[in-house]
Amino acid sequence: MKRRILPLLLALALVLGLAACAGPNQEEAAQTVVRCGLSNAWDSLMPYNSPSGSNYSRIIYDKIYDRLAYVHADGTLDPRGADSWESADGGLTALFHLSEKAAFHDGTPVTAQHWADTIALLTDPDCPTLGRGAFSVLAGTDETGAAVEGESLGAQAVDTYTLKLTFKTPTTPEDFLLDKNREYYVLPTHLIGDTPASEVMELELWNAPVGSGPCSFVSEVAGSQIVLAANPDYQLGAPGFDQLVITVMDKSNLLTSLIAGDLDYYAFGGNASVEDAQVARQAGLEVLEGTVPNTFYELMLNNASIPSAEIRRAIGLALDKDALCLQSTQGLGTPTATDLTPGTAYTSPFTWSRDVEQAMELLRQGGYDGRTYKLACTSNRSGLAALMQQNLGEAGIAVEIVTVDSATLFSGMSEGKYDMAIASHTPGALPLWFTASRFTQDNNIFHVSDLAPYTEYISQIQTEQDTAVKQALVERFQELLVSERPFIPLWFGTTLHVQSPTVEGIDYPSSSFCNENVWDWVKQPG
């Protein structure tokens, strides 16, 4: 009898063992998973230690860690880590009233002290962070963002849920958030404890990070895939899925994977070219055009080798921006006379039109001697450069095209090797998103001989609190830019967003600010 019981027991154990093995798989199969594609990998899971500081890393941090606000594509703001904010002390201080519902993934409430301790840690000169520069706007820091010994750091916890940031110059909370929100994350400083600042980046914590964002860390295959779980206690609401799996794949495979059903969404914002959009529509997917520009093209000018404002204006008038924009954006762009982003709060009275005859007259006034200017571009913009060369030639301006990689282009312009260069950028909602960083002694990339007229306007605009007065200052600053033409604004481009057939609630355009409203995402059944 005992001999019969033993095999039965062994068989039962085997069944139970198989059931135990099958259990997690069945549970995993029952989970609601959103599969997202990313064309480039993140380089760190510690948000202040990214060597590249790239948007591909920021889009990961956005899920695990929390920020003060959510930034929409048009520059409007919604609460996130902070429920509300206000200006104080004549604009030198911003008070952020934090959400009392916010908690880290280990259950610890997020307090103003966590935020203040995070900033104190990262501004400590002994901390080997790569993200310190974001704090240089705060009082008590130097130009690198490091805390200055003996000075009070501009980050304090007024009470449990009120964070006080003090700036070096008057700054509205809204301007601060539009400029820096994607750089500021609250860390679980209660888990860092007494770790010396010099050793913080070596903590095992960053291999399995604990944040307070809408998703918590599950696992990672470095450079390939990261698995996140929905945070059911997130203060803005639990995401409508169980897991978010983000996989790195070749950019050319993103749309085809979405069509095949292998992906539910791909960052950033499901962007697609005109050709890809047609493929998506043929596959039955909905495609919508973005309402706020996500690219800005400029022609960089070397004001040292082209010292005449008349000649610089002539170059701008000679360019056929309509044709250039059409070639670049395939109809998804608008020529511009300024760097102010359309659809945002600040506007400009200036418009663009081509005038070759006026360009030729300005060349005569500026004393153009027929010299050949070097126009730098990357290989993918050689067609644009050729069309520019033709446009400028029609006005009598000689141009030689130099094809280089992006790093060489910018370093060459900085060193004064080229006279012109084609560049593009991701535009922002602030009126100085483009100009504030380009007219400084440290980054005078246009080689302007006298920066004072520019820096005076920039300073006034940055410190002005009254919206109407600031708008007037912006217009006067634009008058200076139009007159001197230190660079030539070309066009703003929008993008096409391929809508996910399986996930609802995605705010596609706002992904350009490296924030995604995953708490509103709902994975559809089936």
N, C-alpha and C positions, 0 to 999 in steps of 0.2 A: 504494500500500500504506500509505504514511504517512497518507493522508487517511482510510483506514478505521480505523487505530489510534487516531487522535485522538478520533473519536466514541466508540469503545469505552472509552477512558480516561475521557472525560467522563462516560459512563454509569456506569462503575464508581465514579467519585468521587461521583456522585449517590447511588448505592445505599449506599455506605459512609457518606455524610453522613446519609442517612435513617436508617440503622441506628444511627448515633451518637446521633441525636436520639431514636430510639425506645428506646434502651437504658435510660436513666434512668427513663423512664415504666414500662417493663416491670419494672424493679427495684423501683420504688415500688409498683407493683401487687402485687408479690410480698411486700411487707412486711406484717407483722402490725400493724395500727393499732387502737388503742383511742381511740374518739371520746367525749369528755366534754363535757357542757354546763354552763355557768355563767351564772347570771342577772344577775350584775353584773361589771363589768370590774375588773381590778387597776389600780393607779394608778402603779406603779413596779416596776422589776425589781431595784432595789437595796433589800434588805430593811430597811435602817435609814433609808429616805428616803421612806416612804409618807405622803402628806398625810392620808389617812383612817385609816391603821392598821387597815384593815378585814380581816375574815376572808377576803374574796375575794382580797385581796393575799396574805395569809398562806398560803392554800391553793396558790398558785403558788410562793412561796418554799420551801414544804415539799418541793417536787419538785426544785428546782435546787440548793438549799443543804442542808447537814446540820445537825441538831440533836443535842443530847446524848442524848436519850431518845425513846422512843415512848410516848405516853400513851393508855391505854385509857379507854373511857367510864366505867368504874367506878373510875378513879383509880389502877389498878395501872400499873406501869411496866416497859418492856422496854428492853434496850440498843439503842442506835442509833449515834451518834457515839462514845459511851462504852460500853465493855464492862461496867463496874461502877463503883460509887461507894461512898464511906464517909465518915462524919463524923469529925472530929478537933478537938482543942483545945476540948473542952467544948461542941461544937456551933457554934463560931464559924467553923469551916473545913469545907469539903467537898472531898474529893479525888476527881477523876474520872479513871479509868484508861481512856484512849482506845484505840479500836480501832487496832491496828497495820496493819490491812488497808485503812483508809480512805485515799482519794487524791482529789485534785482532778481535774477532767475533763481537765486537761492532763498528768496522770500524776504530779504532784508529791505526795508523801505528806503527809497532814494531821498536823500535830504540835501539841503543847501550845503551842508558841510561836505558831503561827497563831492559836489561840484567845486567848492572852494579848495578842498584837498587835492582834487585832480589837477587843478590849475597850479597850485603851489608846487606839486610834485614835478609837473612838466616844465615849469619855469626855473626849477632848481638847476643852477649851472652844472652840478655834478651828474644830472640825469642825462644819459646819452640819447635823448629823443631826437627823432628826425622831423618832428612836427612842431617845434617850439616857435617858429616864426609867426604862427597864427596868433600868438599872445602878445606880440609887440605893440598892439594898439592899446594895451592895458597900462594904467599908471603903475609905476614901480618896476618897469621892465626896460631893458635897453633895446637897441634896434634889431637885435636878434631874437627878442622875446625872453631873454634870460632875466631873472629877478636881480635887481640892483641891491647890493648889500646896504642896509640902513634905511631903505625906502619901504613904504607901506605898499604891498602888492594890491592891485586893484581888483581883487576877488575875495569877497567876504560873505559869510553866512550871517545875515541880519537876525534871522530866527530859523526855526527848523525848516521852513519851506519858503524862505525868501532869500534869493541870491542877489547880491549887489556887485555889479561890475562898474568899475571906475575907469574912464578912458583918459588918454592924454589930451585929446581935443574933444570939444562937444560933438556928440554923435547920438543920433536918435536910435532907440532900440531896433526900429525897423531897418535902418541902414546897416546897423551892425549885423543883424541876422541875415540880411540879403548878401552881405559880404563874407561873413565868417561862419554861418550856421553849419556848413558842411565840414568845417574843421574842428568843431567843438563837440566832444562826446564825454559823458560822465563815466568814470571808471569805478569799479568796486573797491574803493580804497580801504574798506574794512577788511578785505582779503589780502591786501598788500602789507598792512600792519607797519612794523618797524623796519621793513626791508630798506637798506640804504639806497638812496636815489641812484647811485652808480650801478646798482645791481638789479634794478627794477625790470629792465628789458630782458633779463635772463630768467625770469620766473616761469615755472611750468604752467602757470595760470594762462599764459597766452597761447598755449597749445590746445587748451580746452577752455576757452574764455567764458567768463560769466559777465553778462551785461544786463541791461534792463530794457532792451528793445523788444519789438514785436515778435521776434523769433529767438529761440535759444539754440546753442551749439549742440550738435549730436556727434558728428564725425567729419573727418576731412581726409581726402587724398590730395596731398599738396600739389598745387598747380593743375589739378584735374577736376576734382569734384568736392563739393561741400554739402552736407546734409544738415538742415536746420528744422527744429520743431516749432510749431505755432505756440506762442505764449498765451495761454488761456486767460491770464490775469492782466494783460496789457491794458493800460489805462484808457486807451482809445477804443478798446474792443478786441476780442479775440479774432484772429484771422479765420476765414472760412475754409480752412484746410487743416490737415494734421501735420504734414511735412512739406518743406520746400527743398527740393533737390536742385542745386545749381551746378551745371556741367559746362566745362570749357570745351568748345569745339570750333572748328574752322568757320570763319565768318560766312563763307559761301554755303555752309550747310545749315545755317540757322533757319532760313525760310523753308527749305525743303523738309527739314525735321518738323517744323510747325505744321506744314501741310500733311505730312505723313502721320501726324498724331504722336510723334515721339517727344514733342515739346508742347507745353501749354502756353509759353510766352518766351520772348527773348529780350534781354536788355540791349541797348537802352531804348525803351519805348517802342520796341518792335519796328524800328526805323527801316525803311525800304526805299530803294531807288525806284524811278519810274518804271523801269523794265521789270523789276521784282514785283512791284505792285500789280502789274498786269498779270503776272504769273499767279499771284495770290488771288486775284479776282477770278481768274479762270478756274482756280481750284475751289471757288465758292466762299472764299474768305472776304470779310469786309475790310476796306482800306479807307482811312480818313486822313485828310491833310491837317497838319498841325496849325494852330491859330497864332502861335507865338514863334518868332524866328529862333532857330537853334544853331545857325552859323552866321558869321560876319566875315566878309572878305575885305581886305585892304591892300593897297599898294604902298609898301613901306618906301620911304624916301630918305636918302642920305643928304641932310641939309647942309653938310660941309662941302660935299662935292657938287651939290646943286644949291648954291647959296641964295639965288634970286627967287623971291616969292613969286614974281611974275612968271618965271619959267616953271615953277612948281604948279602954279594955277593953270598954266598952259597945258601941262601934262594931263591934269584932271579934265580939262575941257576937250582935249583931243581924243580921250578914250570913249569908245562906244559901249557904255555900261549895259545898255539893253542887250546888245549882241553877246557881250562877255557873260552877263548873268544867265542868259538863255543857254549858252553853251555849257556853263558850269552846273546849273540847277535844273535844266530841262523843264523850265517853266515854273519852278517852285521857288522863285526868288523875286526880289524887288530892288532895283537900283536905289541908291541912297546918296544924299549929299552930306550926311553926318554919321557919327558913330552912336547916336542915340537909338536904342532898340525900339522899333515900332511896337505898339500895343502895351507899352508900359506907361508909367505915370508922367514921364517928362517928354515934352515934344519940342520940335524945332520948326521954325518958319521957312527953312531953306529947302529948296527942291533942286533936282539935278536936270540938266539938259546938255546935250553935246553941241559944241560950237567951234568948228575947226577954224573958221576965219578969225574969231576972237582969240583962239589959241595962237595963231600965227602972229597976230598983233602983239600979244603979250610976250612972245618969244623975241620980237624986235625990241620991245621996251626993256626986256630983261637982259639984252645983249647976248643972246645965244649965239655961240660961235661955230656951231655945226659939229661939235664934239660928239663922239659916240658914247652913250651911257650903257653900263653893264646892268642887265636885268636878270636877277637870280630867281630860279624856280625849281621845284622838285619835278621829277620825271613825269609824275601823273598830271602836272599842270603845264606841260610843254605846249599843248595845244592852245591854252589860254595865253601863254607868253607869246606865241606866234601871232595870235590875233591882236594882242596889245602892240606888238612890234609893227604890224601893218597899220593899226590905228594911228600910232605916233608918227609913223613914216608919212602918212597923209598930211600931217601938219608940218613936216620937215624935221622931225626929231629922229636922230639916228640911234638905234638900239642894237646891242649885241646880247644874245641870250646865253646865259650860263646855267647849265643844269647841274644841281647838287642835291645832296640829301638834306633833310630838314635841319639837322643839327649844324651842318656846315653853313646853311643859309642864314640862320640866326646869328651864329658866331661871326660869319663874314660881315653881316650888317653891323653888328656891334663893333667890329674892328675897322669898319669903314672900307672894306674891300669892294663892295658893290654900291651902285648908285640907286638901285631899286630892287624890290623883291616882292613876290606875291605871297601873302600869308592869310591864314584863316584862323578864326577863334570862336569859342563858344560865348555868345553875348550874355550880358546880365541886365538886370532891371534897374540898377543904379545909374545915375547920369554920368558917373565917372568910372564906370566899370572898365573902360578901355584906357582912358587917358591918365588916370591917377598914378598908375605904375610905370608910365612911359615918359614922364617928364620929371625925372629925378636925377640927381647927380650920380647915383649908383646904376641907373638904368636909362641913360639918355640915348636910347637906341636909334633915334632919328638924328642925333648929332646936332641938336639945336644950340646955337652959340650963346643965346641969352634965354635961360629958362624962366627968369623972373616973371614975365607977363603971364606965363602958363601957370606957374606954381602959385601965384597970387590968387588967380581965379579958383584954382583947385582948392586952396585953403579956405577961401570964402564959402565955396559951395559945400565943402565938407562940414563946416561949423555952423552953417545957417540952419535954424530950426523952423522958421516960417516957410511953409510950402510955396506960397506965392512969390516971396522974395527969392527963394532958391530957384524957382523956375525962371525968373528974370535974370538971375546970375548965369544960369545955364545957357540962356539965349545969347547973352553977351559973350560968354566964353566961346560959343559956337561961331559967333561973328569973327572972333579972333582966329579961330581955326580955319574958317573959310577964307579969310584974308591972307593968312600966312601959308596955309596948306603944307604943314610939316609932314603930313601923310595924306593919302587919298582914300577916303571911304569908297567902297565899290558897290556892294550889295549885301542885303540880308537874305538868307535862305531859310525856308521852312522844310519840314520833312513829312513823309507819309508814314502813318502808323498802321501796321497790320494788326487788326483786332483779333484777340484770342477767341477761338470758337468754344473754349472750355472753361474760361475764367472770366467772371464778371467783376466790375468795380475798379478796373485798373485805370489810374490816371496816367495815361501814356506821355503827354507832353512834359510833365513835371519831373520825369526821370532824368532830364537834362541837368537838373540841380542835384543829381545823385541822391535823391530821396524817392522812395516808392511807397505808396499807401497800402502796404500789404495787409493792414488791419481791415481794409475794406474789400479785399479780394475774396471772392467766393468761388470755389471749384464746383462746377456743375456736375450733378450725378451722371454716371454712365460714361 
